[in-house]
């Protein structure tokens, strides 16, 4: 049964989420479509660029991502506290990078001194509405998916729905769940057979991180993936020009109440957004926000797990068990199995048995799928 988004995304329980969004049409989101014979490879760049651009506006940090042929994955951290520190003008500045806003907000941004006390109350009501939306995963996904669909529809010369009705999300209740979800996302191209190694899997966070990691130390020729990114940007600009023309059509005037619908800014405006870096690693736990693991440990984990999954040798890791698995009490054999089909084994939440049980009790429900998988994956945390 479909659950309300408010029960799936609860920042009181956890700021970490695994998100999946799938294309609804038979035509591919990205890659080469054998059915139509067309290549949509350049659309991977649209998604990889846009999700990091939106991360600079929303309080949503990207820990991992992978853009596949007809869907994409992300592991994100929603930082609601970050927005509480923002002043009125900064909240409005961020929101109006995405939406033009009602007339009252536009008047305030043009000349705040011209507004009276009653008008300022209206502006402040909008500010609180926008502050809430900027920490809302559903709004982040709405803007991301709408902007990609708009470009793809313009390129294909069609209208209508491009994505499935709702994105899927899984709450990551603890560090073990975050680790499992990130490895699952970064290894998607390996399991799909479209990449041989994680560092060469284009449009994934693991490839982006390793490229940045190697850059200061290795003086090497550009790799094929880097060269292809240049070509992707050129084709993307051409496609986005068409999309921006379609998006610049006049829209109906908007009401000034916080409940009014707003139209997303045209593509040429969104293209000017700055990109936020990926969420950093910090095993010490001193940085906030950060991924609570060591980067080198994570690379070792992904590499070892990737080799086993690719060679279909479940239950065996070639070499020593990654230190991170030992520290978190994760069974390595079960981790490899889980990383191959995490979505099927777990439901709307991922975590240790104790955390899943607590979430079940908080929801006042009788059952949450995944408790058996959690007991196998985290045998030392079963209590």
ZIMOPE-V314273 format. One line per field, one symbol per residue. ss: DSSP state (H for helix, E for strand, - for the rest). phi: phi as a letter, one per 40 degrees, with the letter a starting at -180 (. if undefined). A space follows every 10 residues. Layout:
BEGIN
ss: ???
phi: ???
END
This chain:
BEGIN
ss: ----HHHH-- -----EEEEE EEE------- -E------E- --HHHHHHHH HHHHH----E EEEEEEE--- EEEEEEEE-H HHHH---HHH HHHHH---E- --HHHHHHHH -HHH--HHHH HHHHHHHHHH HHH---HHHH HHHHHHHHHH HHHHHH---- --E----EEE EE--HHHHHH HHHHHH-HHH HH-----HHH ---EHHHHHH HHHHH----- ---HHHHHHH HHHHHHHHHH HHHHHHH--- ---------- ---E--HHHH ---------- E--------- E---HHHHHH HHHHHHHHHH ---------- --HHHHHH-- -HHHHHHHHH -HHHH---EE --HHHHHHHH HHH------- HHHHHHH-HH H--
phi: .cbcccccbb cccaccacbb bbccccccca gbccccgcbb dccdcdcdcc ccccccbccb cccaaabbcb aababbbcbc cccccccdcc cccccccbbc gcdccccccc accccccccc ccccccdccc dcccbbcccd cccdcccccc ccccccgbbh cbbcdbccbb cbcacccccc cccdcccdcc ccgbacbdcb ccfbcccccc ccccdcbbcb cdcdcccccc cccccccccc cccccccccd bccbcbcdcc cbccdccccc cccccccccc caccgccaca ccbccccccc cccccccccc cfbcgbbchc cddcccccgc cccccccccc accccbbcbb icdccccccc cccfbcabch cccccccbcc bcc
END
